[in-house]
Amino acid sequence: MTHEFSDNTVQPMAFELKVGKVVITVVVESCAPLLALGEIFPDATEEMLADIRTGDTDAWFDKSTDKLVVAIQGFVVRSEEKTIIVDTCVGDCKSRVREAFDHATQGWLKRLADSGTPPEQVDFVVSTHFHVDHVGGNTRRVEGRWQPSFPNARYLFVDAELDFWQGDGGAAGIARTGNYMDDSIAPILEAGLADIVSGDHRITSEVRLTPTPGHSPGHVCVVIESGDDRAILSGDMFHSPLQCRHPALSTRFCDDPAKSAETRIAFVEQNVNRSTLVIPAHFPFPTAGHLRCDATGKRFMFIDPRELTKI
């Protein structure tokens, strides 16, 4: 699925940007109007919703369907001769509750290879958190069994996240979406490819994890610092630019909405009006941007698409 915006811009399915010496390739699985405002933001006020419906929001909101435009995408981070995948999308041929995800065949692994990253050449796989649209590509179906998609990689699973989803606390979330733990996490553990790490784990001298709990208990952001440049792959801390303007607003999908809001408020305060490039998991093209605040309030300012290289 691809989404054509009001200015006839079509979401590219792979594009890249640089952060110092680090190259980030965004590989898109799908991009389309997906989530009704009432479904994802049950606590949004009528004023907030009116701002979305009438404002300059065409880059991320489809007014004809009254739905958020959601990109499902993974990120390839190349640092110090290491290839790191951050989040692996929904995946193919998996039994899921949401119709758009159920037995989907988007071909993300092939698109990953076609854009320059064969799965066999990946060194690390990071999950910002264990939700259905972030871990599905961890495995693929081979001879009737779910096998690791990245056979030579170490999968970095954050301890707090793994503990939660393997316990009783995660049961309701798994039932709501489909059992991705069985088809996308368990096969990695069984293959001996998982490293259980803390939320503040360092991968290279330029790339590290930092804990950002709330959306899920072990949610992490991936911080990239190279030379004078800094970027943060922020996972699901933000599903929409609306949350940059109103950081106290959590989604229906947050496991701990109050903690999610607390984490997001702190993140915005730490990064607003700074040079840090924020790269949310689900924002459509051009995806990356900066947090800004002026007399009109806080907002997310997308970068100029000309700063990106389409692949």
C-alpha positions in Angstrom: 0.0 0.0 0.0 1.2 3.5 -0.8 -0.5 6.8 0.0 -0.7 9.7 -2.4 -0.8 13.1 -0.6 -2.8 16.1 -1.6 0.1 17.6 -3.4 0.5 14.4 -5.4 3.6 13.4 -3.6 3.8 9.6 -3.4 5.4 8.0 -0.4 8.8 6.5 -1.6 9.2 2.9 -0.3 12.9 3.4 0.5 15.0 6.5 1.2 18.0 7.5 3.2 19.5 10.3 5.2 22.9 10.8 7.0 23.6 11.7 10.6 27.3 12.5 10.7 29.0 9.4 9.4 26.0 7.2 10.1 23.7 6.3 7.2 20.0 5.6 8.0 17.9 3.9 5.3 14.1 3.9 5.8 12.5 0.8 4.2 8.7 1.1 4.1 6.4 -1.9 4.3 3.1 0.0 3.8 1.7 3.5 4.1 -2.0 4.2 4.1 -4.9 5.8 6.1 -5.1 3.2 8.9 -6.3 4.5 12.3 -9.5 6.4 13.0 -8.9 9.3 15.4 -11.4 7.9 17.9 -9.6 4.5 17.8 -6.1 5.8 18.6 -6.8 8.9 20.6 -9.8 8.3 22.9 -8.8 11.1 25.2 -8.4 13.8 22.6 -10.5 16.8 23.0 -12.9 18.1 20.3 -10.6 21.1 19.9 -7.6 18.8 19.3 -9.5 16.8 16.7 -10.8 19.9 15.0 -7.3 21.2 14.6 -6.4 18.0 12.8 -9.4 18.0 10.6 -9.2 21.6 9.5 -5.4 22.3 9.8 -2.5 21.9 7.5 -2.2 18.2 8.2 -2.4 16.6 4.8 1.1 15.0 5.2 -0.2 12.7 7.9 -4.0 12.8 8.0 -6.4 11.8 5.3 -9.4 14.0 5.5 -11.5 11.9 3.2 -11.5 8.9 5.5 -10.9 10.8 8.8 -7.9 8.5 9.5 -4.3 9.0 10.3 -1.9 8.1 7.5 0.4 5.5 9.1 3.7 4.3 7.7 4.8 0.8 8.8 8.5 0.9 8.2 11.9 -0.4 9.5 15.2 1.4 9.7 18.7 0.3 8.6 21.4 2.0 10.6 25.0 1.7 9.3 27.6 2.6 11.8 31.3 1.6 12.1 30.9 -1.2 9.5 28.0 -2.7 11.4 24.5 -3.0 9.9 21.7 -2.6 12.4 18.0 -3.1 11.7 15.6 -1.1 14.0 12.1 -2.6 13.9 10.9 -5.2 11.3 7.3 -4.2 10.6 4.3 -6.5 10.4 5.9 -9.3 8.3 4.3 -11.6 5.8 1.8 -14.5 6.1 1.1 -14.1 9.8 -2.2 -14.6 11.5 -3.3 -11.2 12.9 -6.5 -9.7 14.2 -6.4 -6.4 12.3 -7.5 -7.1 8.7 -4.8 -4.9 7.1 -2.1 -7.1 8.9 -3.7 -10.5 8.6 -1.7 -12.8 6.3 -0.3 -9.7 4.6 2.2 -10.1 1.8 3.9 -6.7 1.5 7.4 -8.2 0.7 9.3 -6.0 3.2 12.3 -8.4 3.3 12.7 -8.3 -0.4 12.4 -4.6 -0.4 15.1 -4.5 2.2 17.4 -6.6 0.0 16.5 -4.6 -3.1 17.5 -1.3 -1.3 20.9 -2.6 -0.4 20.6 -4.7 2.7 20.4 -8.5 2.1 19.2 -10.1 5.4 22.3 -12.3 5.6 24.5 -9.2 5.9 22.7 -7.8 9.0 24.7 -7.7 12.3 22.1 -6.6 14.8 18.3 -6.5 15.0 16.7 -4.1 17.5 13.1 -4.0 18.6 12.1 -0.6 20.1 9.3 -2.7 21.6 7.3 -5.9 21.1 4.2 -4.7 19.3 2.7 -6.5 16.3 3.9 -4.0 13.7 7.5 -3.8 15.0 8.6 -7.5 15.2 6.8 -9.4 12.5 9.7 -9.4 10.0 12.0 -11.0 12.6 11.0 -14.4 11.1 9.8 -15.8 7.8 8.1 -19.0 6.9 10.5 -21.7 5.6 9.3 -25.3 5.0 6.3 -24.8 7.3 8.2 -23.3 10.2 9.0 -19.8 11.4 12.8 -19.2 10.9 14.9 -16.2 11.8 14.9 -13.7 8.8 18.4 -12.5 9.7 20.4 -15.8 10.4 23.8 -14.1 11.0 22.5 -11.3 13.3 22.2 -11.0 17.0 18.7 -9.9 18.0 18.8 -7.5 20.9 15.8 -8.0 23.2 15.4 -5.6 26.1 15.0 -7.5 29.4 12.0 -5.5 30.7 10.2 -5.9 27.4 10.8 -9.6 27.1 9.8 -10.2 30.7 6.5 -8.3 30.3 5.4 -10.0 27.1 6.3 -13.4 28.3 4.3 -12.9 31.5 0.6 -12.4 32.3 0.8 -8.7 31.9 1.1 -8.9 28.1 -1.7 -11.5 27.6 -4.4 -9.0 26.8 -2.3 -7.1 24.2 -1.4 -10.3 22.5 -5.0 -11.5 22.3 -6.0 -8.1 20.9 -3.5 -8.3 18.0 -2.5 -11.9 17.4 0.2 -14.0 19.0 3.4 -12.4 17.6 5.4 -13.7 20.5 4.9 -17.3 19.2 5.8 -16.6 15.6 8.2 -13.7 15.8 10.0 -13.8 19.2 10.0 -17.4 20.3 11.8 -18.7 17.2 14.6 -16.3 17.8 15.1 -17.5 21.3 14.9 -21.1 20.2 17.6 -20.5 17.6 19.9 -19.0 20.2 20.2 -15.7 18.3 18.9 -13.4 21.1 21.0 -11.3 23.4 19.0 -10.1 26.4 20.2 -6.5 27.1 19.3 -3.6 29.4 17.5 -0.6 28.1 20.6 1.5 28.1 22.7 -0.8 25.9 25.4 0.5 23.6 25.8 -1.1 20.1 28.6 1.0 18.6 30.3 4.2 19.8 27.7 6.0 17.7 24.6 4.0 18.4 23.0 3.3 21.8 19.6 2.4 23.3 17.9 4.5 25.9 14.9 3.5 28.0 11.6 5.3 27.2 9.0 3.3 29.0 5.2 3.8 28.9 4.0 2.8 25.5 5.3 -0.5 26.6 7.3 -1.4 29.7 10.7 -1.9 27.9 10.2 0.6 25.1 13.5 2.1 24.0 14.7 4.8 21.6 17.8 4.4 19.5 20.1 7.4 19.9 22.6 8.1 17.1 25.5 10.5 17.8 28.1 11.1 15.1 30.4 14.1 15.0 28.2 17.1 15.8 25.0 15.4 14.6 22.4 13.7 16.7 19.3 11.8 15.8 16.8 9.7 17.8 14.7 6.8 16.3 11.8 7.4 18.7 9.8 4.2 18.1 6.2 4.7 19.2 6.7 7.6 21.5 4.8 9.5 18.9 2.2 8.1 16.6 1.2 11.5 15.2 2.5 15.1 15.2 -0.6 15.8 17.3 1.4 14.3 20.3 4.2 16.7 19.6 1.8 19.6 20.1 0.1 17.8 23.0 2.7 15.5 24.6 0.4 14.5 27.5 -1.9 12.8 24.9 -1.4 9.0 24.9 -2.8 6.4 22.5 -5.2 3.5 23.1 -2.3 1.2 22.4 -0.1 2.5 25.3 0.3 -0.2 28.0 0.7 2.6 30.7 -0.8 5.8 29.3 0.3 7.9 32.3 3.9 6.7 32.1 3.8 7.2 28.3 2.7 10.8 28.8 5.4 11.4 31.4 8.1 10.0 29.2 6.9 11.9 26.1 6.6 15.3 28.0 10.2 14.9 29.3 11.4 13.9 25.8 9.8 17.0 24.2 11.2 19.3 26.9 14.7 17.8 26.4 14.7 18.1 22.6 12.5 21.1 21.6 14.3 23.8 19.7 17.5 21.8 19.5 19.3 20.3 16.5 18.3 16.8 17.4 16.6 15.0 14.5 13.6 13.0 15.7 12.6 10.0 13.6 9.3 8.5 14.7 8.4 5.0 13.6 5.1 5.7 11.9 5.3 9.2 10.4 4.9 9.2 6.6 7.5 10.7 4.3 9.7 12.5 5.0 9.4 10.9 8.4 12.2 12.9 10.2 12.0 16.3 11.7 12.6 18.6 14.6 10.6 19.6 17.7 9.9 23.3 17.7 8.1 25.7 20.0 7.2 29.3 19.5 4.3 31.7 20.3 1.8 29.3 18.6 2.9 26.3 20.7 4.8 23.1 20.2 4.9 21.4 16.8 6.8 18.8 14.7 8.6 20.4 11.7 9.3 17.8 9.0 12.7 18.2 7.3 12.9 19.3 3.7 12.4 16.1 1.5 15.3 17.3 -0.6 17.6 16.4 2.2 16.7 12.7 1.6 17.9 10.4 -1.1 15.2 8.2 -2.6 16.3 4.7 -3.4 
